[in-house]
């Protein structure tokens, strides 16, 4: 079964076409971990980034907002402090 490039995006992100979750533009290469059109930060697994940055990270086959990750981390640490 063949997967389209958009379905397998992220499996081989260095050679596949990418779709920006912010502006929906299609491109081949990021420039400095950013979309070449809208300049938003796009982070893949095993890449470092600041949790206070605005942008998206790729996890479990989907783009997720970095701000959502920050909220999730804060809620987990709050739960641990209560215990």
C-alpha angles and dihedrals in degrees: 000000000000122000122212118240091253093053094050095041108135096030091087101006094165092068106022130087115262132214116209111229091209106050099010093232120150120229142152105224134031119224112224091341089304137111108260091223108042097016094226118152114260115189126190127197116292093022121118123236140159114260089221092061123110112236145070137291127203115237133157092354095306139090113244130186117255089223089061089053090052091053091049092051092047092050092049093051091047090053090050091051091053092054 
